[in-house]
Amino acid sequence: MNPHFATLVVGLASQAEAALSGTLPPDLLKESGGNARQLAQTLIDTIAMLEAKTQGHLDAAEQKLLADALTALRFRFVQTR
């Protein structure tokens, strides 16, 4: 697995989780327009786009990382409604 790819995915997923859990720094939340849920959705959509655009070019571990991150975040997003 490419460590840069893993860092990107984990970083985006961590930011989305922070937005969903309400633990974003106030400055970051302000910069994103003040809507943590919308920011989380944008980050989840970004990871999904990354998955779609890299399809067929990832090794099995990278594919699993993306799929697991998306599954967990989408489930968490629905739970926070």
C-alpha positions as CSV (number, residue, x, y, z in Angstrom):
1,M,0.0,0.0,0.0
2,N,1.2,3.4,-0.9
3,P,1.7,5.3,2.4
4,H,0.8,8.6,0.8
5,F,-2.5,7.3,-0.4
6,A,-3.3,5.8,3.0
7,T,-2.4,9.1,4.7
8,L,-4.8,10.9,2.3
9,V,-7.7,8.6,2.9
10,V,-7.2,8.4,6.6
11,G,-6.8,12.1,6.9
12,L,-10.0,12.8,5.0
13,A,-11.9,10.2,7.0
14,S,-10.6,11.6,10.3
15,Q,-11.8,15.1,9.3
16,A,-15.2,13.7,8.4
17,E,-15.4,11.8,11.7
18,A,-14.4,15.0,13.6
19,A,-17.2,16.9,11.8
20,L,-19.8,14.3,12.6
21,S,-18.7,14.0,16.3
22,G,-18.6,17.8,16.8
23,T,-14.9,17.9,17.6
24,L,-13.7,20.2,14.8
25,P,-11.7,23.2,15.8
26,P,-13.9,26.3,15.8
27,D,-11.7,28.0,13.2
28,L,-12.0,25.1,10.7
29,L,-15.8,25.0,11.3
30,K,-16.1,28.7,10.6
31,E,-14.0,28.4,7.4
32,S,-16.3,25.7,6.2
33,G,-19.4,27.8,6.6
34,G,-20.4,26.7,10.1
35,N,-22.2,23.5,9.0
36,A,-20.3,20.5,10.3
37,R,-22.8,18.0,8.8
38,Q,-22.4,19.5,5.3
39,L,-18.6,19.5,5.7
40,A,-18.8,15.8,6.7
41,Q,-20.9,15.1,3.6
42,T,-18.4,16.9,1.4
43,L,-15.5,14.9,2.8
44,I,-17.4,11.6,2.4
45,D,-18.2,12.6,-1.2
46,T,-14.6,13.4,-1.8
47,I,-13.5,9.9,-0.6
48,A,-16.2,8.4,-2.8
49,M,-14.9,10.3,-5.8
50,L,-11.4,9.2,-5.0
51,E,-12.7,5.6,-5.0
52,A,-14.4,6.0,-8.3
53,K,-11.5,7.7,-10.0
54,T,-8.9,5.2,-8.9
55,Q,-11.0,2.1,-9.6
56,G,-8.8,-0.5,-11.2
57,H,-5.6,1.2,-10.2
58,L,-5.4,0.3,-6.5
59,D,-4.0,-2.8,-4.8
60,A,-6.3,-4.9,-2.6
61,A,-5.3,-3.2,0.6
62,E,-5.9,0.3,-0.9
63,Q,-9.3,-0.8,-2.2
64,K,-10.2,-2.2,1.2
65,L,-9.1,1.0,3.0
66,L,-11.4,3.1,0.8
67,A,-14.3,0.7,1.1
68,D,-14.0,0.4,4.9
69,A,-13.7,4.1,5.4
70,L,-16.7,4.9,3.2
71,T,-18.8,2.2,4.9
72,A,-18.0,3.4,8.4
73,L,-18.5,7.1,7.5
74,R,-21.8,6.6,5.7
75,F,-23.1,4.5,8.6
76,R,-22.0,7.2,11.1
77,F,-23.5,10.0,8.9
78,V,-26.9,8.2,9.0
79,Q,-26.6,7.7,12.7
80,T,-26.1,11.4,13.4
81,R,-29.4,12.5,11.8
